[in-house]
Amino acid sequence: MKTISRMELQDGMELAEPVEAAGKVIFNAGTKVTQSVISKLSHYDVIAVTIMEDVDYATTHNERIQFDEEFKNFRVKYNDCLTRYKGVMLSYLGTKFSIPSQNLIDIFEDCYSTVKNEKQLLDFMYNLAPNEDELTYTQSFNAALLCGAFANWLTLPEDKKRTLILCGFYYDIGKWKIPSEILWKPGRLSDEEYALVKQHTLLGFQLVKHDTALPEDIKMCILMHHEKMDGSGYPCSVKGEKINEYARYLAIVDTYIAMASARTFRLAFTPLQIIGEFEKNMHKYDTSILMPLIERISEAQIGTTVELSDGTEWEVMLINRDNFSRPMLRNTGNMILNLAERTDLEIVKLI
């Protein structure tokens, strides 16, 4: 809402608050402004009124955040840095000249400088509208940002954090050799298409294996980020600590990004839904990395409002440490709901 002078009123505006004059209400909140309304306000010598703004019509967090100045600044910087990143990587693919690592770190730091903390970064990234033409590049750019956030949450040393961020920038480079119409095909891939997509780890490794300036950890991360701790991954079906350490980080980052991204056949998962999927598949990931991240992501959801599968809306009040994806909830009537005890209900979206 904002207060403006009577002279600034235009047809179609909506009064946000009742207007009183001569000891009575002459217009109720919600009244649409017309020339007749303006004339009556003039007759009663009303100087200023409060009107609705676009943000006042927003009903969900995603709609409201689009009007947030900090989010707007982040979105501008994000798009600028994404464009720079794409240019750097296209040049690398075209010339095979090594990229100075600092060039990528500078892009990361430029974008990251626009957020206050890791919680805000995840919130802003979750509420970005994806550019359908840039999905392949966006995936890796987002991975680098998340790697930085997760490294901070895990208090990694600076050299390890730097390598992890670089892994995020490079890890999916093989996908840039696969047609985007297959990568981002609506609906289920055929067996042949899925087999081609799975080749991206090998294709990526082939692209970088002769780059002597690129650390071996990054090359191994490109090759192994789809390996799983139980041996169910690809391309080599290795398991446990035989998987490169940075690949174990990126396996988690990649899965988070995939679930947090909307697809033509489903909505983006909420952060708590993502945690729930991780909890179901804990054996596939390095839990020494995953569990601290689950704890931090779930704590970041305290205070958010969610809608349950029965259509009711609740605030996340407290995290259940033995079931992170099913927290304690509170509604506007101060009723408490322990979602861990209500297995018939599921979180379906953020409000």
N, C-alpha and C positions, 0 to 999 in steps of 0.2 A: 504494500500500500504506500501511497505517497500523497502529500497534501499539495494541491496546486490552487492558483487563483481562479476565480470565476471566469476571468478573461481567457484563460488557457483551455477551458472546457471545449470538447468537440463531441459531435454526435457519435453515439455508439459507446462512449466511455461508460463505466459502471461505478456508481457510488459505493464506497466500501463501508461507510458508516452512516447512520441516520443524520439528517440535517435538521437542526432545530432553529426556529425563528419565532419571535413573538410569543414565546412560552409554549410552543407546541412543535411536534415533529411534522415538517412539511414534506419530507421525502424519506422513505425507508432505505436502509442498506439494500443494495441490489438493484436500485432504480437505474434504468438505462437513460443516459443523457440525451435529450432532444433539445431543439430550439425552444420548445415550450417550457422544459425544465429550466433552461438557462434564463428565460424571461422571468419565471417565477422567483428564481434565486436573486435576480436583479431587483425585482419588486420588493423583496424582503431585505435588500441590501446585504446579502450574504457575500462576504469577501472571498472566502476560500472554502474548499471542500476536500475530502479525502476520497481518492479513487483507487480502483483495483489496478494492479500491474500484472504483466504476464506471469510473473513468478507466483502470484497469489492463486492462479488457477492450476498450478502444478500440484498433483496429488501423490506422486511417488518421489522417492529420493533421487532417482535417475532424472526425473523432470526438473526437480528443484535445483539439482547441482549444475544444470546447464546454465543457470543464471548467476552462479557463484563466480566472483571475480578471480579468485585464486585458481579455480578450475579452468576458466577461460584462458588465463595466462599460461597455465600448463598445456592446454590443448594447442595453443599457438606454437609454443616452444617444442612440444612433442612432434607436431607436423613438420616443423622446420628441421629438427634433428633427424627425423625419419628420412626426409628427402636427402639430407647430407649423407646419411648412412647408406642409403640405396646407391647414391652416386659413387661412393668409395668402393662398395662391393662390386658394382657393375664394372668399374675400372679394373678391379682385381681379376675378375673373371675374364676380362677382355685382354689384359696385358700380361697377367701372371707375375707382375712386379709385386714384391712383398709390401704389405701395408704396414707402415710404422705403427706399432701398437698404441703409441700415445695419441695418434689421430682418432682412433676409436674410443679411447678412454676420455678424450676431450669431448666427444659427442655425448658420451654417457653423462659426464659431469655437468655439461651444459643443460641437459634435460633434467637431471636429478636436482639441480639447484633450485628448481621452481616449486619443490614440495617441501613441507616442513618436517615430515617424518615418513617412516615406512608404511604406517597405517594409512596416511593420506595418499601415498603413491598407489597402493593397492586399490583404494577406493576410486581414485581418479582413473586409473587404467581400466577398472571394471566398468566404468560409466562412459568410456569413450565409444563413439560410434565408429565401427570399423570401416575402413575404405576397402570396398570389395576388390579394387584393382591392385591393392598393395598387400594382400594377405600374406603372401609368402615372405616378404621383407618384414612386415609387421611382426610376424611370429618370432623371428630372431631378435628384432629390436626390443620387443617386449621381454624376451628371455633375458637379454642383457640387463634391462632395468630390474627385473625380478631377482636376478643373480646378485646385483648390488644390494638390494633390500634384504634378501635372505642372508647374505654375508654379514651385513650389519647386525641382524637379529642373532646370528650364530657367533658373533664377535670373532670372525676370522681375522688373522693377521693381514696386513695390507697387501703383501705380495700374493697371498692366496686369494684374497678378494679380487685383485686385479686380474689374475689368471682366470678366475671363475667368470668375471664379466666378459672377458675376451672369448671364453668358451660359449657364452650366450650369443655373442655376435656371429660366431662361426658355425655353431653346432649343426645347423640345418642347411648348410650351404649346398648340399647335394640335391635338395628339393628344387633348387633353381634350374636344375637340368631336367626336371619332369614337367610336362605340360600342365599349366594351371587348371585347365578344364578337367583334368583327372584328379589333381590334388584337392580341389575344392568342389568336386562334383556333388550336386544335391543327391541325397539318398545313398544307398549302399553301393560300394564298388564291386565290380565283377572280380572273380578270382584272379584273372589276368591283370586287371588294373591294380589290385591290392599288391600283387607280387611285384609290379613295377614300382609302386610307391615305397615298398620295403627296400628297394635297391638304393634309396637315397643315402643311406649310411655309407655304403661302398662307393657310390658315386662321389660323395663329398670327400671321402678319404683319398680317392684317386686325384681329386682336384688339388689337394694341399700337400700330398706326401713328399713332393720334391721342394717345397718351400722351406729352405733351411733356416729362415728367420722365425718360423712359427714353432713355438715350443711343442715338444712331443706330447705333452698332456692334452693340448688342444686337438691335435690330430687324433689321439686315442678317444677323446670325448666325441668327436665327430663320428668315429667308427662305432662306438659302443653305447651311445646314449639310449638305445632301445633294448639293451640287455637288461635282464631282470635278476634280482638276487636269488630267485629259485631256479634259474636256468631256463625260464620259459620265453626269454626274449630272442632278439636277432641282432646281427647276422650269424653269430657264432655259438649262441646258446651257452655262453660261459655263465658262471654263477659266483655269488659271494664276492670276496675280496679280489678275485681274478678280474673283476670289472674295474676299469680305471676309476679312481676316486672322483674326478670331476664329472665323469659320465654318470656316476651315481647321483650327483647333485642335479645334473641336467635331466635325468630321467624324471625327477620330481617336478622340476620347473616346467618341463615340456608337458607333463600330464596336467599340471595346474592350469597352464595356458589353454590347453585344448578344452578343458571342462569349463573354463571361465569365458569362453568365446561362444557367441551365438552361432548357430548353423541354420541352414534353410529348413532342416527337419526337426530342430529343437531350440528352445531358449537356452541362454547361458545358465549354467548351474550357479546357484548362490554360493558364497564362500563356505557356509556350513554344509551344503550339499556336497561340495567338493571334498571337504574333510570326511564326510560320511563315505564317499567312494574310496578315499585313501584307507579308511579304517577297515573296509571290506577286503582290501587287497594289500594289507600290511606286509605280507610275506614277499611281495615283489620288490620292495624298496629297502634301502638302507635305513633302518629305524633310528640309528644314532643321529642321522640327519633329519629324517622325517618328523620324529616326535617333537623336537623343540620347535619346528616350524608350525606344526599343527597347533601347538599350544599358543604360539604368538598370533597366528591367523585367527584362531577362535576367540582369543581375548580381544582382538580388534573388532569383533562383532558385538561386544557389549554396548548396549544403548541403541542398536539398530532395531528397526521394526520389520517383522516378517509376517507373511501370510501363510497360514497352514492350509492343508488340503481340505479342511471343512469350511474354508472361506473366512475364518476369524483372523483378527490381527493382534499380534502380541509384540511386546518389547523384549529383547534379549537381556535378561537381568544378571544371570550368573552361569558360568561354564561348568559343566559336569566333568571332572577330571578323569573319570573312568569311561566317559562316553562324550567326547568333545563335540560331536556333531548334533547332540540332542541336549540343549541347555535348559536351564530354568527360565521360564517366561513369565511375564506379567502383563495383564491387559489394563485398559483405562479404568476399569472398576477395581483395580488392585487385587484381582484374583491371581493366584500363582498356579502355574502349570509346569510340572516336571516332565519334559518331553521324553526323557529316558524311560518313564513309566507308561507313556502313551504310544505304544508301537503302532497303533491304528492311525496316528496322525503323522504327517510329513510336512516339512517346510517346503513351500513351492516357489516363493519369490520374496524379494526384498520390497518393502514399501517406502 
